[in-house]
Structure formats: structure tokens, C-alpha cells
Amino acid sequence: RGSQRVVALKLFDKALEGTISPYVSNLSFLRVLDLRNDNFHGHLPIDFSCLPWLEKLSLWKNHFKGLIPQTLSHYHHLQVLLAPENEFYGSIPESLGRLPKLKVINLFGNRPTGIIPVTFANLSKLDA
């Protein structure tokens, strides 16, 4: 019998409320984390460096707040980052421009400051 690992956690459209458990970081083989359209709030407690295989992160339409996490840059396999309609603020991390597989990024409806980092010019797979 092969090993069983959680590779996708899809909790979207479930009307879930509260904060995200830091234990999500223990799902080290996770490829998809989809929490869109719920009522999660607070800061993201996830240690992103513990999820090296993550390809899709969807936080769309919740109430997450805080700085846009610098540690998102640990996701070398990240292709899709959807975090619109939250309460993130601060500058967009320059390190996001170093994610070689990133195709989609959406931070609409947050409060980013500053300019789009020049490293985004390196995102050759980014959809226009």
C-alpha cells in the first residue's frame, strides 16, 4: 500500500469562520491550498517554508490581514497566488518576482503600497 499524503486542502465556499490553524504547515506535501470565499480572518499563521510543493494558494475573499508575507518566496513551485479582497497591506515582496513558475498573481482589493517590484520583469510565465 502506498503512502497517503494530503496534497490538496480545498475548503472554499464552506462559510467557515475563524483563524487558520498553524498546523496547516505540517501538511508538507500540500500542492493546493484553497480557502476562497469563506470568513477566515487574522494573520496567516502558516510557515510557508514548510510547504515547498505548494502550486496554488487561494485566499480570495476572506478577511486575512497583515503584511503580504515575505515567506511566500519559499514556494519555488507556486504557479497561482490568489489573495484578492482581503486586508493585506504593505509593499509587495520583491522576492515574489523570483518565483520561476508563477503564472497568476491577484492582490486586488488589498492595500499594497509602493511600486511593483522590478523583479516582476523576470516572471516570464506570468499571464497578462
N, C-alpha and C positions, 0 to 999 in steps of 0.2 A: 504494500500500500504506500503510495507516495505521500510526501508530507503535505499537510494542508496549511496554507498560509492565507491571511487576509490580504487581497490585492486591491480591493475596491470597497470603499465605505460611502454608500450613497444614501444620505439622509435628507434629500431635498423634498420640499413640499409636504413636510410632515407636521407643520405647525409646532415644531419643537421650540422650547424656550430654555433660557439659562445660559450658562457658560460652557465652553468646551473643556472636556477633561484633558489634563496634561498627559494622560495615559494613551492618547491617540499616538503619541510619539513612540510608543512601544510597538506599533504596527510597522516594523521596519521594511516590510516588503510591499507596502502600500503603493499603488500606482495611481489610483484615483481617489480623491477626497472631495466629495460633492455635498456641500451644506447649503446650497442656494435656497432662497425663498423660505426661510424659517425665521425664528425670532431669537437667534443667538446674540449675545451681547458681551461686552467687556473686551479685554485684550486677548490676543491669540496666545495661549499658553504653550503652544506646540513648539518643541525644539526641532526646527526644520532640518537640522543637520542629521537627525536620526531617521529621516525619511529619504534616503538617497535615490530611490527608484521612482519617486513621485513624478508623474507625467501631466496630470491635470489637477489643478486646485481651483475649486469653485466656491466662493464665499458670497456670491451675489445676493443682494437684497436681504441683509441682516442688519445688525447694529454693532458690528465689531468696531472698536475704536483704538486709537493709539497711533504711533508712528508706523509707517509702512515698514515691515520687518526687513532689516538688513540681511538676515539669515536666509531669506528666500534664494539667495545666490548659491546656496549649497545644493540646489536642485539641478544638477547638470543634465537631467533627463526631462526637465519641465518643458512642456510644449504649450500648455494653455494655463493662463493665470487670469481668472475672472473674479474681480472683487468690487464691482460697481455697487453703488447705493449702500455704502457703509459710512463709517465716520473716521476713516483713516486720514491722517494729516502728515505734514512734513514733506521733506524732499523725497523724490523718487530715487531709490538707491541706485547709484552708478553701477553697482555690481550686477543689476538685472540685465544690463547690456552685455554681460559676459556669459549669458546662457545660450549656448550654441544651437539648441533645438527649439527655442521659444518661437512659436508661430503666432500666438494670440495673447494680447495683454489688454485688459479693460479695467480702468480705475475710475470710470465716470461716476460722478455723484459723490466723490470724496472731497477732501480739501488738500490736495497736494500743493506744495509751494515750490518756488524756484523754476528752473527750466528743465526740459527733457535732457537727461544726461547725453553727452556726446557719444558715450559708449553704445547708445542705441543704434548708431550707424553700423555697428558690427552685426546686428541682428538680421542676417541675410535671409532667414526663413520667415521673418515677420510678415504677416498678411497686412496689406494696406487697408 
